[in-house]
Amino acid sequence: MTDASLLDIEGLTVSFPSDSGRVSVVRDFALRMGREKIGIVGESGSGKSITARAILGLVPHPGQTTARRMQLGNRNLLALDSAGWRGIRGKYAGMIMQDPKFSLNPVMRIGDQITETLRLHEKLDRAEQRRRAIAILQAVGIDDPERVYAAYPHELSGGMGQRAMIAAMLISSPELIIADEPTSALDVLVREQVLKLLDDLVTTRGIGLILISHDLPMVARFCDRILVMYRGRIVETLDAHHLDRANHPYTKGLMACLPQPAYRGQMLPSLSRDPAWEQA
Amino acid sequence: MNATIVIQGVDVFHGQGAQRFHAVKQASLSIAPRETFGLVGGSGSGKSSLLRVLAGLSPNWSGSITMAGEAMPPGQRPPRAFHRHVQMVFQDPYASLNPRHTVDRILSEGLALHGFRDAEQRIRDVLDQVGLGPRFRFRYPHELSGGQRQRVAIARAISLEPQILLLDEPTSALDASVQAEILNLLMTIRQQRPVTCVFVSHDLAVIAHICDRVAVMQHGSIVEHLTADELISRQVSHPYTRQLLAASEGLSGIDPAA
């Protein structure tokens, strides 16, 4: 597989029915990425989370996903039925959700949740499963993996829970990880640690990462390229190291409205939205 | 001038007996009239626990607190008049408004409870002031965006003309552009009304933007007092404050070079 073709999406559109016909919440989304870190940034309702779900075939009923091309490696995602998707999710592509309190199963031990992927996709005996799970818990920076392996989610802090979630995604060595606001439910200090960890792991293991967030400066620090979404469309693609080269008024507006020492005690610039942005 | 809020040796607890958790330890601070005071810290630092005590929502505490000249007795619910002078805006506008009440009812309830006669006029004025206008008056919360809901919550708080406004992470559930609008609204309210604010947040950039002074909390204790200028110019001495600053570098608007 060549590096530029880990994920190749063209013309991805997600629509939902409404009283006045179908409403497209994602329109003509395109992304070609290799084993790199891509950020998707946008405000509530910009379609960033539903894009992530569409990439993993998780758009809920009655939503409809169409695309001209959607490939993960050499696998055509458009041709998959639900059994085919189950063979992809967890094995080749995984998702890390916002809040470990909700995304981990509260009545299942952490160890069982981590090894679940192995039971589904690989034939290993229980001792080997356990060994792999303990190793991955260690890799995500958990000092007492034995305890965490046997623990229930409520016995862990938010940061530990999110580490366990990352461990569960990594155990099957996926090619692509989509992290949807992975740190916004965490404490500021823990947020930093979890992001660094995720960054290290995807870099050293050569995993493609799509990091979805509303926090543009944070995404800029961890990603290579940033897609800015507004009302279902990509309005701008940015080099993460050159946010200052942003051209689109929406991107500029998003950066300008953050509190900065220069504006201390003054009114912040507010974002005035131009209907033309939706067409761009 | 006398301080509006004086807190001395306050301990806050959750639960009773062996289950008792010591959430805030020996907190002392005083906040001047019309000042905006920030409480910063990570999860579990006790900042929200202290704020809830100030709001009269959590009677399980000891020490001494004076709010707007009145001593607050520990261990009991404050009288109704207390809440006229001390109002709170909560973090999540999706949870703090009754989904089955219209904006009109949300705003009129407090006014009726506190015996305001001119509720009609006040509701109209306060909706204008928070930038919503009369067309929002008979809508339900689910018809409003997050920013509009937070405006309703702020309107509810200021309609009673409180002397003290307590703000618990009022912008952390909102998008950056909406956060800017709400911060601007709070600045305007502060200019127009003689109100003293306590602003709880984990976001140092927001705190530095809107507050005059800041207390940093960790594990239930106030570890450092700072002015906003000291925070911006990074003249901090406690290691925990340094950690917080380092974590917010790049994550938000505080410029590491400043």
HADDOCK unambig.tbl for C-alpha pairs under 7 A between the chains (distance, minus, plus):
assign (segid A and resid 43 and name CA) (segid B and resid 175 and name CA) 5.92 0.50 0.50
assign (segid A and resid 44 and name CA) (segid B and resid 175 and name CA) 6.82 0.50 0.50
assign (segid A and resid 187 and name CA) (segid B and resid 42 and name CA) 5.54 0.50 0.50
assign (segid A and resid 187 and name CA) (segid B and resid 43 and name CA) 5.45 0.50 0.50
assign (segid A and resid 188 and name CA) (segid B and resid 42 and name CA) 6.30 0.50 0.50
assign (segid A and resid 188 and name CA) (segid B and resid 202 and name CA) 6.92 0.50 0.50
assign (segid A and resid 188 and name CA) (segid B and resid 247 and name CA) 6.56 0.50 0.50
assign (segid A and resid 189 and name CA) (segid B and resid 244 and name CA) 6.55 0.50 0.50
assign (segid A and resid 189 and name CA) (segid B and resid 247 and name CA) 5.88 0.50 0.50
assign (segid A and resid 192 and name CA) (segid B and resid 247 and name CA) 6.02 0.50 0.50
assign (segid A and resid 217 and name CA) (segid B and resid 250 and name CA) 5.82 0.50 0.50
assign (segid A and resid 217 and name CA) (segid B and resid 251 and name CA) 5.47 0.50 0.50
assign (segid A and resid 217 and name CA) (segid B and resid 252 and name CA) 6.51 0.50 0.50
assign (segid A and resid 218 and name CA) (segid B and resid 250 and name CA) 6.32 0.50 0.50
assign (segid A and resid 218 and name CA) (segid B and resid 251 and name CA) 4.63 0.50 0.50
assign (segid A and resid 254 and name CA) (segid B and resid 176 and name CA) 6.77 0.50 0.50
assign (segid A and resid 254 and name CA) (segid B and resid 177 and name CA) 6.31 0.50 0.50
assign (segid A and resid 257 and name CA) (segid B and resid 176 and name CA) 6.63 0.50 0.50
assign (segid A and resid 257 and name CA) (segid B and resid 177 and name CA) 5.74 0.50 0.50
assign (segid A and resid 257 and name CA) (segid B and resid 180 and name CA) 5.68 0.50 0.50
assign (segid A and resid 258 and name CA) (segid B and resid 176 and name CA) 6.41 0.50 0.50
assign (segid A and resid 258 and name CA) (segid B and resid 180 and name CA) 6.81 0.50 0.50
assign (segid A and resid 258 and name CA) (segid B and resid 253 and name CA) 6.00 0.50 0.50
assign (segid A and resid 259 and name CA) (segid B and resid 205 and name CA) 5.88 0.50 0.50
assign (segid A and resid 259 and name CA) (segid B and resid 206 and name CA) 5.97 0.50 0.50
assign (segid A and resid 259 and name CA) (segid B and resid 209 and name CA) 6.04 0.50 0.50
assign (segid A and resid 259 and name CA) (segid B and resid 253 and name CA) 5.59 0.50 0.50
assign (segid A and resid 260 and name CA) (segid B and resid 205 and name CA) 6.58 0.50 0.50
assign (segid A and resid 260 and name CA) (segid B and resid 209 and name CA) 6.86 0.50 0.50
assign (segid A and resid 260 and name CA) (segid B and resid 253 and name CA) 4.73 0.50 0.50
assign (segid A and resid 260 and name CA) (segid B and resid 254 and name CA) 5.90 0.50 0.50
assign (segid A and resid 261 and name CA) (segid B and resid 209 and name CA) 6.71 0.50 0.50
assign (segid A and resid 261 and name CA) (segid B and resid 232 and name CA) 6.56 0.50 0.50
assign (segid A and resid 261 and name CA) (segid B and resid 254 and name CA) 6.53 0.50 0.50
assign (segid A and resid 264 and name CA) (segid B and resid 209 and name CA) 4.73 0.50 0.50
assign (segid A and resid 265 and name CA) (segid B and resid 209 and name CA) 5.77 0.50 0.50
assign (segid A and resid 265 and name CA) (segid B and resid 210 and name CA) 5.85 0.50 0.50
assign (segid A and resid 267 and name CA) (segid B and resid 184 and name CA) 5.36 0.50 0.50
assign (segid A and resid 268 and name CA) (segid B and resid 180 and name CA) 5.82 0.50 0.50
assign (segid A and resid 268 and name CA) (segid B and resid 184 and name CA) 6.40 0.50 0.50
assign (segid A and resid 270 and name CA) (segid B and resid 177 and name CA) 6.23 0.50 0.50
assign (segid A and resid 270 and name CA) (segid B and resid 180 and name CA) 6.29 0.50 0.50
assign (segid A and resid 270 and name CA) (segid B and resid 181 and name CA) 6.25 0.50 0.50
assign (segid A and resid 271 and name CA) (segid B and resid 177 and name CA) 6.01 0.50 0.50
